[in-house]
Amino acid sequence: MSKSELAEVAGVTTKTLMSWCEPFQKELAAMGMQPNMKVLPPHIVRFIVEKFCIDVED
């Protein structure tokens, strides 16, 4: 799933979604997330969805 798709499902802009993720930046980086990534691996999407209670259909 891309950052923009995830942001759209959350009802926010990509910039806002990434702002929400800032407090978890070290944890996300350890999971392999890089600032320039457009498409996020499933384990990172799952982490973000769980942290922010985003309802994503599988």
Phi, psi and omega in degrees: 000140180276162177301318183293323177295316180296318178297319180298317178297324180283346179081026180226175175279164177299321179299316179295316179302317180291330175295319177300325184281346183308316180296342181253016187302317180295317180295317179293321178297320178295333178277352177109006180281132177244149184303328184269005180293134176264318180253128183263139176296153183306322182291330177283320176301315180300317179300311182295316180300317181290320181297321187249012176051050178270129181274105180242128176280136181278000000 
